[in-house]
């Protein structure tokens, strides 16, 4: 499919399928020249559901959870996709969650 004909979510799926490393929402926004990170985070929630339909459920969106760079606290996977403060040490030095679409191992 021609890139200009793809929806933003289709572009995000292609980026996450072809990237070597997991990407943060900010990284994805830079690829798409998008300023609104919240828009990307919202798209990722929908992509997590729709990616299961690719090739009969052979793919899944995985997330490397956010982590405090000061004390090492790892946020739960179901926690906010954009945490602003560590609940343990109150630091705002947070490594954002990162995302990748991988093929499921069966």
Backbone torsions as a table, in degrees:
resi	resn	phi	psi	omega
1	UNK	NA	135.5	179.7
2	UNK	-62.9	138.2	-174.7
3	UNK	-58.5	-37.7	-178.3
4	UNK	-71.3	-16.1	179.5
5	UNK	-91.9	-7.3	-178.4
6	UNK	-81.1	148.2	172.2
7	UNK	-74.9	167.7	178.5
8	UNK	-60.2	-41.4	-179.8
9	UNK	-65.5	-38.8	176.8
10	UNK	-63.8	-38.0	177.2
11	UNK	-65.1	-41.4	178.4
12	UNK	-62.9	-43.0	178.4
13	UNK	-58.9	-45.9	179.2
14	UNK	-62.7	-40.5	178.1
15	UNK	-61.7	-45.9	-177.1
16	UNK	-73.2	-25.1	176.1
17	UNK	-75.4	-33.9	-173.5
18	UNK	-97.7	-12.7	-178.1
19	UNK	-71.8	145.5	178.5
20	UNK	-74.0	-38.5	-175.7
21	UNK	-117.5	157.3	172.5
22	UNK	-60.8	147.2	-176.9
23	UNK	-120.1	145.7	174.9
24	UNK	-81.2	166.6	176.8
25	UNK	-60.3	-35.5	178.5
26	UNK	-65.6	-41.2	177.1
27	UNK	-60.2	-44.8	-179.8
28	UNK	-63.6	-43.0	179.1
29	UNK	-59.8	-38.5	178.0
30	UNK	-64.5	-41.1	177.1
31	UNK	-59.3	-38.2	-174.4
32	UNK	-93.5	-2.6	-176.3
33	UNK	57.5	44.2	-179.0
34	UNK	-109.7	134.8	-178.5
35	UNK	-91.8	-25.4	-174.9
36	UNK	-90.4	98.8	-178.5
37	UNK	-65.4	-33.4	179.9
38	UNK	-61.3	-34.1	177.2
39	UNK	-63.8	-43.5	178.1
40	UNK	-63.9	-44.4	179.7
41	UNK	-61.5	-40.0	177.2
42	UNK	-64.4	-42.6	177.6
43	UNK	-61.1	-39.1	-179.4
44	UNK	-63.2	-35.1	176.8
45	UNK	-62.3	-42.3	179.5
46	UNK	-72.0	-38.5	-180.0
47	UNK	-63.2	-36.2	178.7
48	UNK	-56.0	-35.2	178.9
49	UNK	-82.2	-45.2	-173.9
50	UNK	-74.9	-25.2	-177.2
51	UNK	-67.4	-21.2	178.6
52	UNK	-65.3	-18.2	-178.5
53	UNK	-87.1	-10.1	-179.3
54	UNK	-69.6	124.4	178.3
55	UNK	48.6	46.7	174.5
56	UNK	68.1	33.3	176.0
57	UNK	85.0	21.8	-178.4
58	UNK	-82.4	-9.0	-176.8
59	UNK	-121.2	155.7	175.6
60	UNK	-147.9	150.1	174.9
61	UNK	-87.9	124.1	177.7
62	UNK	-113.0	152.2	-178.3
63	UNK	-127.2	131.1	169.0
64	UNK	-88.6	114.9	-172.6
65	UNK	-64.1	158.1	175.9
66	UNK	-63.5	152.5	-178.0
67	UNK	-144.2	141.7	176.1
68	UNK	-74.3	127.7	-179.4
69	UNK	-80.0	-12.7	-179.2
70	UNK	-88.8	-52.1	-175.6
71	UNK	-109.7	-9.6	177.9
72	UNK	88.2	3.3	178.9
73	UNK	-56.7	131.4	178.8
74	UNK	-104.2	124.0	179.8
75	UNK	-72.3	145.3	177.8
76	UNK	-64.7	151.3	-176.9
77	UNK	-61.6	-32.4	179.8
78	UNK	-83.3	-2.8	-178.1
79	UNK	-70.9	179.6	180.0
80	UNK	-52.9	140.9	177.3
81	UNK	-77.9	-8.9	-178.6
82	UNK	-140.0	65.0	-178.0
83	UNK	-66.5	145.5	-177.8
84	UNK	-109.4	-19.0	-176.0
85	UNK	-149.8	142.4	178.6
86	UNK	-75.0	129.0	179.2
87	UNK	-72.4	-17.2	-177.7
88	UNK	-86.8	-53.5	-174.5
89	UNK	-112.1	-3.1	179.1
90	UNK	69.2	9.8	177.7
91	UNK	-68.2	148.8	175.2
92	UNK	-102.9	10.4	-179.5
93	UNK	-89.4	79.6	-172.4
94	UNK	-110.0	130.2	172.1
95	UNK	-81.3	123.6	-174.6
96	UNK	-69.7	159.7	174.6
97	UNK	-65.8	152.6	179.2
98	UNK	-125.8	152.3	-171.4
99	UNK	-129.0	151.0	177.4
100	UNK	-156.2	144.2	172.9
101	UNK	-100.3	124.8	-178.5
102	UNK	-123.9	159.6	175.2
103	UNK	-83.9	131.5	-179.8
104	UNK	-67.2	142.5	173.2
105	UNK	-91.6	132.6	-178.6
106	UNK	-117.0	NA	NA
